[in-house]
Amino acid sequence: MIDSKGNINVNAPNDFTINAGKNVSITAGMNISTSAGLNISENAGVDKSSSIRMMHNMFMGGNSVMNVTGNVTEFITGNVESHTEKERVENAKEGVSNSSEGTISKHSKKEVQNSSAEKSKLF
């Protein structure tokens, strides 16, 4: 239904399905918002790309899980800050490497513990 201001409203009492043999393109001159009472699922047969020109905000009221079967690569031109109110654990099967062109600092209000199955080298 088109109203007198040029707006189109479509209402379905149950399901609303769109099928295209090839492509679906949606363009808005200003904003796009989506909402679901329960879940939102996305599936891409090959790649998914997102391009954001300013800020990307995510809020999760519960847990967050990311499963990657390949590599994860990050290119960041600014700083990275991570804050946790509880413990932080990082594990690697083959090794952990940290490098910096500047200083690497580790601080603790209690003690710093280093543990190795073999003899450690502190330069």
N, C-alpha and C positions, 0 to 999 in steps of 0.2 A: 504494500500500500504506500503510495506517495502522498505526503501531506502538502499543505499549501506553502511550506517553506523549502520544498525540494528534498526533504528527508525521506528515506525509504525504511520501513520497518517490516520485518518478517517474523512471524511468531508461529511456532509449531507446538502443538500440545504434547508431543512425544519426541521423536527423533528428527534431526535435520541432517541430511547427508548430501555431500557434493562429490561427484565423481567426474574426473577429466581424463580423457584418453592420453593426454600428454602433460601439459603444464597448467599450473594454477598460479596466478599472479595477483597480489593484493597490494595496492598502493594507497596511502592516505596522505593528504596534504599536511596534516598535523600529527595526530596521535593514533595509536592502535592499542587497545586494551582487551585482554582476554581474562575470563574468570570461569572457574568450575566449582561446583559445590563439593566435589570430592577430589578426583585425580585428573591430571593432565599427562598424557603420554605422547612422546614424539619418537619417530623411527625414520631413519634415513638408510636406504639400501647401500650407499657408498659414503659420501662425505656430508658434513654439515658445517657451514661457515656462519660466523656472526661478525659483524663489523659495528663497532660502537665508537662514536667520535668523542664522547666525553666520559661519563662515569657509568660503571657497571656495578649495581648494587644487588646483592643477594641476601635474603634473610631466610634462615631455616629454623623452625621452631623445635626440631628434633635433630637427629643425627644426619650426617652427610657422608656418603660413600662414593668414591671414584674408583672404578675398575678399569685399568688400562692394560691391554695385552701387548702393546708396543712400548715405545719410549715416550717420556714426557719432556718437552723442551720449553723453557721459558726465556723470552727476551724482554728484559725490563730496563728502561732507560732511567727510571727513578729509584727510590729506595724500596726495600721490602721490609715490612714490619709485621710481626706475628705475636699475638698476645694470647695467653691461655691462663685461666684461673686455676688449673690443676696441672698434672704432670704432662710432659711432652716426651714421646718416645720415638726414636728414629732407628730403624734396623736395616741392615743391608747384608746380603748373603756373601758378597765378594769383597767389599771394602767401602770405606767412606773417605772422601777427599774434600778438604776445604782449602781454598787458596785465596789470597788477597794481594793486591799491589800495595796495600796499606797494612795496618795493624789488625791482628786477630786477637780479640779480648774475650776472656771467659770470666764471669763474676758469679759469686755465690755468697749468700749471707751465712752459710754454714761451711761445709768443706767441699773441696773438689776431689773426686775420686777417679783415678785412672786404673783400669784393670786390663791385663793382657795375659794370654796363655803363654806367650813367649816373652823374651826380654824386651823391654821398651827402650826406645831411644828418645831422650829429651835433649834437644839441641840448645 
